[in-house]
């Protein structure tokens, strides 16, 4: 199933790359809430590969978020597919 969504266009996105981790985490939670309220079931969260600091923060945050039923990192490593 993960391969099905990897690189698929048309999935709504939350673009966080270039942000500081605390700023990105705050935006992530507010956007996930907004998407959840609009009954969106799948979202791509982009954080970029870079140094990995933002990726680590965001993937840990996704794992702890009660709105997230499942998430996985896309094969290129700069984004995750998130199921709400």
Kinemage of the C-alpha trace (Angstrom):
@kinemage 1
@onewidth
@group {chain A} dominant
@subgroup {mainchain}
@vectorlist {calphas} color= white
{ca unk a 1} P 0.000 0.000 0.000
{ca unk a 2} L 2.844 2.398 0.780
{ca unk a 3} L 4.186 2.077 -2.766
{ca unk a 4} L 0.788 3.100 -4.130
{ca unk a 5} L 0.986 6.574 -2.568
{ca unk a 6} L 4.723 7.123 -3.003
{ca unk a 7} L 5.100 10.011 -5.444
{ca unk a 8} L 1.387 10.173 -6.336
{ca unk a 9} L 0.276 13.625 -7.474
{ca unk a 10} L -2.978 15.198 -6.338
{ca unk a 11} L -2.632 14.487 -2.632
{ca unk a 12} L -3.069 17.677 -0.563
{ca unk a 13} L 0.242 18.888 0.834
{ca unk a 14} L 1.592 20.610 3.913
{ca unk a 15} L 4.952 22.118 2.914
{ca unk a 16} L 7.197 22.640 5.938
{ca unk a 17} L 10.677 22.607 4.464
{ca unk a 18} L 12.781 25.647 5.212
{ca unk a 19} L 11.046 26.233 8.560
{ca unk a 20} L 12.483 25.979 12.056
{ca unk a 21} L 11.389 22.751 13.788
{ca unk a 22} L 9.137 24.423 16.387
{ca unk a 23} L 7.498 26.614 13.733
{ca unk a 24} L 6.995 23.604 11.429
{ca unk a 25} L 5.535 21.474 14.214
{ca unk a 26} L 3.007 24.167 15.103
{ca unk a 27} L 1.918 24.560 11.468
{ca unk a 28} L 1.766 20.776 11.059
{ca unk a 29} L -0.685 20.360 13.933
{ca unk a 30} L -2.938 23.212 12.827
{ca unk a 31} L -2.998 21.997 9.210
{ca unk a 32} L -3.672 18.377 10.194
{ca unk a 33} L -6.567 19.602 12.308
{ca unk a 34} L -7.901 21.661 9.388
{ca unk a 35} L -7.611 18.741 6.960
{ca unk a 36} L -9.278 16.428 9.489
{ca unk a 37} L -12.165 18.855 9.956
{ca unk a 38} L -12.643 18.815 6.167
{ca unk a 39} L -12.740 14.996 6.123
{ca unk a 40} L -9.486 14.723 4.201
{ca unk a 41} L -8.102 11.218 4.758
{ca unk a 42} L -4.628 11.406 3.167
{ca unk a 43} L -2.099 14.268 3.269
{ca unk a 44} L 1.516 14.578 2.100
{ca unk a 45} L 3.761 16.382 4.598
{ca unk a 46} L 6.890 17.814 2.946
{ca unk a 47} L 9.888 18.589 5.145
{ca unk a 48} L 12.826 18.049 2.777
{ca unk a 49} L 15.857 15.835 3.242
{ca unk a 50} L 18.422 18.477 4.274
{ca unk a 51} L 20.264 17.773 7.517
{ca unk a 52} L 17.478 15.565 8.841
{ca unk a 53} L 16.661 17.737 11.863
{ca unk a 54} L 13.252 18.779 10.546
{ca unk a 55} L 12.502 15.271 9.259
{ca unk a 56} L 13.208 13.789 12.691
{ca unk a 57} L 11.046 16.381 14.461
{ca unk a 58} L 8.118 15.941 12.078
{ca unk a 59} L 8.165 12.130 11.928
{ca unk a 60} L 8.271 11.963 15.734
{ca unk a 61} L 5.437 14.480 15.950
{ca unk a 62} L 3.348 12.470 13.478
{ca unk a 63} L 3.905 9.307 15.530
{ca unk a 64} L 2.544 11.057 18.637
{ca unk a 65} L -0.393 12.868 17.024
{ca unk a 66} L -3.746 11.210 17.908
{ca unk a 67} L -5.284 12.372 14.600
{ca unk a 68} L -2.764 10.304 12.621
{ca unk a 69} L -3.801 6.694 12.075
{ca unk a 70} L -0.704 5.830 10.018
{ca unk a 71} L 2.197 7.543 8.288
{ca unk a 72} L 5.196 6.477 6.253
{ca unk a 73} L 8.211 8.235 4.776
{ca unk a 74} L 8.232 8.400 0.976
{ca unk a 75} L 11.138 6.683 -0.784
{ca unk a 76} L 13.037 9.930 -1.481
{ca unk a 77} L 13.018 10.705 2.256
{ca unk a 78} L 11.838 14.306 2.075
{ca unk a 79} L 8.139 13.768 2.770
{ca unk a 80} L 5.655 11.519 4.527
{ca unk a 81} L 2.231 10.292 3.530
{ca unk a 82} L -0.144 10.709 6.464
{ca unk a 83} L -3.481 8.956 6.963
{ca unk a 84} L -5.957 10.755 9.208
